Amino acid sequence: MRRAPIVLVATVIGTTGVLMFKPREVTPSVASSSSSTASQGATVSKSRSTSIATGAAVSTRFGNT
């Protein structure tokens, strides 16, 4: 019977901590694709359902694409 208040208080504190947790928001840096694409001489050809872009490779953190 003595443990019940301790368990209830710990449960309320733990639940409050979980509900108040806010993850860090990451703001991605977005490069202007129109200016970089135009300067590299890229071309885009479109058909009914597909688009094909040709031009120089773009360097990303995952490798060149």
C-alpha positions in Angstrom: 0.0 0.0 0.0 2.9 2.4 0.6 4.2 1.9 -3.0 1.0 2.9 -4.7 1.5 6.7 -4.4 5.1 6.5 -5.5 4.2 4.4 -8.5 1.4 6.8 -9.5 3.6 9.9 -9.2 6.3 8.3 -11.2 3.8 7.3 -13.9 2.4 10.8 -14.1 5.9 12.3 -14.3 7.0 9.8 -16.9 3.9 10.3 -19.0 4.3 14.1 -18.8 7.9 13.9 -19.9 7.0 11.8 -22.9 4.1 14.0 -23.9 6.2 17.2 -23.6 9.1 15.8 -25.7 9.7 17.6 -29.0 12.2 16.3 -31.4 14.7 18.7 -32.9 13.5 20.1 -36.2 15.9 19.9 -39.1 15.7 22.6 -41.7 17.1 21.4 -44.9 19.0 23.8 -47.1 17.4 23.9 -50.5 19.5 25.0 -53.5 17.9 26.9 -56.3 17.5 24.3 -59.0 16.5 26.7 -61.7 19.7 28.7 -61.7 22.0 25.8 -61.4 20.2 23.8 -64.1 20.2 26.7 -66.5 23.9 27.3 -66.0 24.9 23.7 -66.6 23.0 23.5 -70.0 20.5 20.8 -68.9 17.8 19.7 -71.3 14.4 18.2 -70.4 12.3 16.1 -72.9 8.8 15.2 -71.9 6.4 12.6 -73.3 3.0 11.7 -72.0 4.0 10.2 -68.6 7.8 10.5 -68.4 10.3 13.2 -68.3 14.0 12.7 -69.1 16.5 15.3 -68.0 20.1 15.2 -69.4 23.0 17.3 -68.4 26.0 17.4 -66.1 26.1 15.3 -62.9 25.1 17.0 -59.6 27.2 16.4 -56.5 25.1 15.4 -53.4 26.1 14.0 -50.1 25.2 10.5 -51.3 27.3 10.8 -54.5 27.0 12.2 -58.0 23.6 11.9 -59.6 
